[in-house]
Amino acid sequence: MFQLLNPLRPLTQALAILTAVGCGLPGVSSLAAEPATQPNMLWIITDDQRYDSIAAFNRIVSNQDDSPLGPVSSPHVDRLVAEGTTFINTYTQSPACAPSRAAMHSGRYPHRRGVYGFETHHANNADIYRSTVPETLAAAGYQTAHTGKLGERTLPWDGQKVSWDSQQYQQIIGGDRKFRLAGDTDWVKEPLWVDGKNRGENIVFYFDDGKRVLVNNVKSGDHPAESYEAFADLVERLKILPHYEPGKDPVESFDRMIIGGESSRSVGLTRDGFTVRNLEKYLQNAGQPYQAVTGKKLHGPDPSKPLFVHVGFDFPHTPVLPPKSYRDRFAQYTYKIPQAAPGEIAAFPPQLQKLYGSKRTDHLTEAHLQQMIQDYYAFCAYGDQLVGETVEAFTAYSEAQGQPWMIVYVCGDHGWKLNEHGMTSKFATWDLDVHNPVVVVSSDKKNFPAGKVVHDFTEFVDMAPTFYAAAGLDVDSSEFDHLDGYDLAKVAEGSVPARDYVLIESWWVTGPRAALRTKDYAFSMKVKPVNAPGKQMDWPLGKSLKQVEAVLYDLTADPNEVQNVALDPRYAEVATALRNKLEDIVIREPRRIEVDWKAGPEGKVFRLDAGPQLYGGDDKKLELPSVSR
């Protein structure tokens, strides 16, 4: 059993669990595997988490516990690294929540699935839809459950409206809006109605004594006086730091994302704390019904069937609000504050200038930048404690049933900046935005040996084939020809060819861009002038590197990705080779699609119908010319 390190609760949940357990979608077929070979599986995904928030990852990368900015704390994930196999060079398919999670759940690149941003997509078009991880595993005999943040938007669509009540998993055991509104949180957003019209959202903060503090977040017009006063009070009480605009006071910016502050509730009673509590309640009720806080009747896991459970943590996504005990602990540290290099921002191409204009933080005071960093790492440390509790509950249940188990931990659906390149947030293809290691721990150490570190490139599309193979499904069969990734067990044993590059597609905030990262170079370019399905799909073909806003970093000479050498004559051949390879994959590939998901019941699918097309462009191989530096 995975034992919780330094638990903050006086009674471990393992004892409660041991006591309790003692007493037709398109692309889904009936899949069979031997039940005895099917382990229980736990899939943990955090949100907006930089890899340098994990001490064990820092030791692998730089041989020290601290991040480049200062101290971090992650004893429970460190324990996973010690007991499992770490894929240290895993990269997200997109530096935005929804498309990243869509790639993980489908095993397909954004350009192969037609999900590039926050589109609400559906399963109505049988020609392009293939079942997701929970749907496929359910067909293979698994019971599936989810708690926390899902963020993957495959939703029922009748041609007129989307339903948010069914989200792939057989049971939602916690974390959706209904649980939040029932009080399972420290904050929640409620619709704000004025004169019968939706004017935005109310932000509601919950306190341990049951008090609610409501702040209006109005889309337009003056902020109501009472809301201004409430937020001013919260700024003082909870040290809330909004991402305020240049020239504005934080108190005037309560409609901006919150990048620092203190939770209004204690440890374990936050949004993510309740995510864990709901998982524990589910596992404690094995084989019997129980009632959720929402009043809905749920059913605990059936011990006779294998279990697949997805736990989606919100931390350290904004609002960044660690509990007071964690915040106080990290307030004692003084962190190194990253700064943009001289001339770096001025040299950004227009798409990155747009991102900088939206997410800049170089105007914040030094004290506010220090708080932003302290609170971020404090939130990650608190989240590490919750990861430990989640793992403990899951392994206790599995071992009580005498069932094998496997855990896949994903460190962030993408990364986060803390004033690097003069900004915060994500949405770019710098390493800090897209580098998200994965750890796999199994009760059977054959496929995922303890303490093993794999340095080969891996990607988020590898999640689906890894789960399918563990469930006993043949991922090499024609049934799974649509998958773009590898089974991580095969990557660990070295039985699949190593990738020469990873692929990233970023359409949100910047506008459509795509990128390739190799061991030595990072290249990105604009792929469309507008974020509209079916429009100008062949736009970059034949245009100059300057026109496509190319960015090239020589990672050997410039590991912090500051100096764009895309137009440097010394790198002309390298830039051209990377650009051609990227266009072969995301532009010329015949399987590439764009979809208007709301154009009728099935949506409307667009494919490139002009210009050269190339099958097999994504062969994972890329030879680049040498450069005289």
PyMOL commands that set and color helices and strands:
alter all, ss='L'
color gray80, all
select helices_A, chain A and resi 13-22+35-37+51-53+55-62+75-83+97-106+110-113+133-139+177-181+225-238+250-252+271-284+324-330+350-359+366-400+420-422+431-434+460-470+478-480+488-493+569-586
alter helices_A, ss='H'
color red, helices_A
select strands_A, chain A and resi 40-45+85-87+90-91+143-148+171-174+187-194+197-206+212-218+241-242+258-260+289-291+297-299+307-312+405-410+417-418+424-425+438-442+452-454+458-459+502-506+513-517+521-526+551-554+594-596+604-606
alter strands_A, ss='S'
color yellow, strands_A
deselect
rebuild
show_as cartoon
